[in-house]
Amino acid sequence: MSAQVNAGWRSYAALPDSTVTGTLLQWDGVGDADHAPRPLLAWLPPSYTDSD
């Protein structure tokens, strides 16, 4: 299964020894005046389905 990725989100590059199942997405540069920009990760479990 492949999740539909919206603008801003990109697929997280999994390492070869990763044990993550499902889909992991990354949005870079999340922060504000009080917090340094950092990546935001969103995990979609294997049972996730698009609701189109």
DSSP file (Angstrom, degrees, kcal/mol; ACC not computed):
  #  RESIDUE AA STRUCTURE BP1 BP2  ACC     N-H-->O    O-->H-N    N-H-->O    O-->H-N    TCO  KAPPA ALPHA  PHI   PSI    X-CA   Y-CA   Z-CA
    1    1 A M              0   0    0      0, 0.0     2,-0.4     0, 0.0    47,-0.0   0.000 360.0 360.0 360.0 144.6    0.0    0.0    0.0
    2    2 A S        -     0   0    0     21,-0.0     2,-0.2     3,-0.0    21,-0.0  -0.992 360.0-134.6-128.7 131.2    1.2    3.5   -0.7
    3    3 A A        -     0   0    0     -2,-0.4     2,-0.5     1,-0.1    46,-0.0  -0.547  25.0-113.9 -80.7 145.3   -0.1    6.6    1.0
    4    4 A Q        -     0   0    0     -2,-0.2     2,-0.5     1,-0.0    -1,-0.1  -0.686  31.9-145.7 -77.4 126.9   -0.9    9.7   -1.0
    5    5 A V        -     0   0    0     -2,-0.5     2,-0.1     4,-0.0     3,-0.1  -0.851   9.1-150.8-101.9 124.4    1.6   12.4    0.0
    6    6 A N    >   -     0   0    0     -2,-0.5     3,-1.9     1,-0.2     0, 0.0  -0.436  42.2 -66.7 -86.6 165.1    0.4   16.0    0.0
    7    7 A A  T 3  S+     0   0    0      1,-0.3    -1,-0.2    -2,-0.1     3,-0.1  -0.213 124.0  24.2 -51.4 134.8    2.6   19.1   -0.6
    8    8 A G  T 3  S+     0   0    0      1,-0.3    20,-0.5    -3,-0.1     2,-0.3  -0.116 103.3  95.0  98.3 -35.7    5.1   19.5    2.1
    9    9 A W    <   +     0   0    0     -3,-1.9     2,-0.3    18,-0.1    -1,-0.3  -0.666  50.4 178.0 -88.4 144.1    5.1   15.9    3.2
   10   10 A R  E     -A   26   0A   0     16,-2.0    16,-3.0    -2,-0.3     2,-0.1  -0.969  37.7 -89.9-139.2 158.6    7.7   13.5    1.8
   11   11 A S  E     -A   25   0A   0     -2,-0.3     2,-0.3    14,-0.2    14,-0.2  -0.448  43.6-119.2 -66.7 137.6    8.5    9.9    2.4
   12   12 A Y        -     0   0    0     12,-2.7     2,-1.0    -2,-0.1    12,-0.2  -0.635  24.2-121.0 -78.2 132.0   11.0    9.3    5.3
   13   13 A A        -     0   0    0     -2,-0.3     2,-0.1     1,-0.0    -1,-0.1  -0.640  31.8-148.3 -77.9 103.2   14.1    7.5    4.1
   14   14 A A        -     0   0    0     -2,-1.0    -1,-0.0     1,-0.1    -3,-0.0  -0.432  11.8-120.1 -73.4 143.8   14.2    4.3    6.2
   15   15 A L    >   -     0   0    0     -2,-0.1     3,-2.0     1,-0.1    -1,-0.1  -0.484  27.9-109.3 -77.7 155.1   17.5    2.8    7.1
   16   16 A P  T 3  S+     0   0    0      0, 0.0    -1,-0.1     0, 0.0    -2,-0.1   0.819 119.2  46.1 -56.7 -32.8   18.2   -0.7    6.0
   17   17 A D  T 3  S+     0   0    0      2,-0.0     2,-0.0     0, 0.0    -2,-0.0   0.208  84.5 136.1 -96.6  17.5   17.9   -2.1    9.5
   18   18 A S    <   -     0   0    0     -3,-2.0    -4,-0.0     1,-0.1     0, 0.0  -0.326  40.5-164.6 -65.6 143.6   14.7   -0.2   10.3
   19   19 A T        +     0   0    0      2,-0.1     2,-0.2    -2,-0.0    -1,-0.1   0.245  46.1 127.8-110.0  10.4   11.9   -2.1   12.0
   20   20 A V        -     0   0    0      2,-0.0     2,-0.3     4,-0.0     4,-0.1  -0.475  41.5-161.4 -70.2 133.8    9.2    0.4   11.2
   21   21 A T        +     0   0    0     -2,-0.2     2,-0.2     2,-0.1    23,-0.1  -0.819  55.1  22.4-110.2 157.3    6.0   -1.0    9.6
   22   22 A G  S    S-     0   0    0     -2,-0.3     2,-0.4    23,-0.2    21,-0.0  -0.576 106.8 -39.8  88.2-155.0    3.5    1.2    7.7
   23   23 A T  E     - B   0  44A   0     21,-2.8    21,-3.3    -2,-0.2     2,-0.5  -0.937  46.1-162.5-117.0 132.3    4.3    4.5    6.2
   24   24 A L  E     - B   0  43A   0     -2,-0.4   -12,-2.7    19,-0.2     2,-0.3  -0.970  12.2-170.8-115.8 122.7    6.5    7.2    7.8
   25   25 A L  E     -AB  11  42A   0     17,-2.9    17,-2.3    -2,-0.5     2,-0.4  -0.808   5.7-153.9-112.9 153.8    6.3   10.7    6.4
   26   26 A Q  E     -AB  10  41A   0    -16,-3.0   -16,-2.0    -2,-0.3     2,-0.5  -0.987  10.2-169.6-131.7 137.4    8.4   13.8    7.2
   27   27 A W  E     - B   0  40A   0     13,-2.3    13,-2.8    -2,-0.4     3,-0.4  -0.992  24.1-146.1-121.9 119.4    7.7   17.5    7.0
   28   28 A D  E     +     0   0A   0    -20,-0.5    -2,-0.0    -2,-0.5    13,-0.0  -0.477  67.3  27.6 -87.7 154.7   10.9   19.6    7.4
   29   29 A G  E     +     0   0A   0      1,-0.2     2,-0.5    -2,-0.1    -1,-0.2   0.745  66.7 162.1  76.9  27.2   11.4   23.0    9.1
   30   30 A V  E     + B   0  38A   0      8,-2.3     8,-1.7    -3,-0.4     2,-0.3  -0.700  29.1  99.7 -81.7 124.4    8.6   22.9   11.7
   31   31 A G  E     -     0   0A   0     -2,-0.5     2,-0.2     6,-0.2     5,-0.2  -0.970  47.7-143.4-179.7-178.7    9.2   25.5   14.4
   32   32 A D  E >   - B   0  35A   0      3,-1.2     3,-0.9    -2,-0.3    -2,-0.0  -0.784  51.5 -65.4-148.9-167.1    8.4   29.0   15.6
   33   33 A A  T 3  S+     0   0    0      1,-0.2     3,-0.1    -2,-0.2     0, 0.0   0.761 133.5  40.1 -62.0 -25.5   10.0   32.0   17.2
   34   34 A D  T 3  S+     0   0    0      1,-0.1     2,-0.4     2,-0.1    -1,-0.2   0.507 114.5  54.0-101.5  -6.4   10.7   30.0   20.4
   35   35 A H  E <  S-B   32   0A   0     -3,-0.9    -3,-1.2     3,-0.0    -1,-0.1  -0.993  81.4-118.6-135.7 133.5   11.7   26.7   18.8
   36   36 A A  E     -     0   0A   0     -2,-0.4    -6,-0.1    -5,-0.2    -3,-0.1  -0.351  45.6 -92.6 -64.7 145.6   14.4   25.8   16.3
   37   37 A P  E     +     0   0A   0      0, 0.0    -6,-0.2     0, 0.0    -1,-0.1  -0.325  57.6 162.3 -59.0 140.7   13.1   24.3   13.0
   38   38 A R  E     -B   30   0A   0     -8,-1.7    -8,-2.3   -11,-0.1     2,-0.2  -0.964  41.3 -84.8-153.1 163.8   13.1   20.5   13.1
   39   39 A P  E     -     0   0A   0      0, 0.0     2,-0.5     0, 0.0   -11,-0.2  -0.490  32.1-146.6 -76.3 145.2   11.5   17.7   11.2
   40   40 A L  E     -B   27   0A   0    -13,-2.8   -13,-2.3    -2,-0.2     2,-0.4  -0.951  13.9-156.3-108.3 128.0    8.0   16.5   12.0
   41   41 A L  E     -B   26   0A   0     -2,-0.5     2,-0.4   -15,-0.2   -15,-0.2  -0.873   7.4-168.1-108.3 139.3    7.4   12.7   11.6
   42   42 A A  E     -B   25   0A   0    -17,-2.3   -17,-2.9    -2,-0.4     2,-0.5  -0.993   8.3-154.2-126.2 125.7    3.9   11.2   11.0
   43   43 A W  E     -B   24   0A   0     -2,-0.4   -19,-0.2   -19,-0.2   -21,-0.1  -0.873   5.0-166.8-102.6 127.6    3.5    7.4   11.2
   44   44 A L  E     -B   23   0A   0    -21,-3.3   -21,-2.8    -2,-0.5   -41,-0.1  -0.965  24.5-128.5-111.0 117.8    0.6    5.8    9.3
   45   45 A P    >   -     0   0    0      0, 0.0     3,-2.3     0, 0.0   -23,-0.2  -0.141  25.6-103.8 -64.2 161.6    0.0    2.2   10.4
   46   46 A P  T 3  S+     0   0    0      0, 0.0   -24,-0.1     0, 0.0    -2,-0.0   0.782 121.4  59.3 -55.9 -27.1   -0.2   -0.6    7.9
   47   47 A S  T 3  S+     0   0    0      2,-0.0     2,-0.1     0, 0.0   -25,-0.0   0.520  79.4 117.1 -82.2  -3.6   -3.9   -0.7    8.3
   48   48 A Y    <   -     0   0    0     -3,-2.3     2,-0.3   -47,-0.0    -4,-0.1  -0.395  41.9-177.6 -65.2 138.1   -4.3    3.0    7.2
   49   49 A T        -     0   0    0     -2,-0.1     2,-0.1   -48,-0.0   -46,-0.1  -0.992  31.2-107.3-135.0 145.9   -6.3    3.5    4.0
   50   50 A D        -     0   0    0     -2,-0.3   -47,-0.0     1,-0.1     0, 0.0  -0.432  22.0-144.7 -66.2 144.5   -7.1    6.7    2.1
   51   51 A S              0   0    0      1,-0.2    -1,-0.1    -2,-0.1    -2,-0.0  -0.224 360.0 360.0-107.4  43.3  -10.7    7.8    2.5
   52   52 A D              0   0    0      0, 0.0    -1,-0.2     0, 0.0    -2,-0.0   0.481 360.0 360.0 -70.8 360.0  -11.2    9.1   -1.1
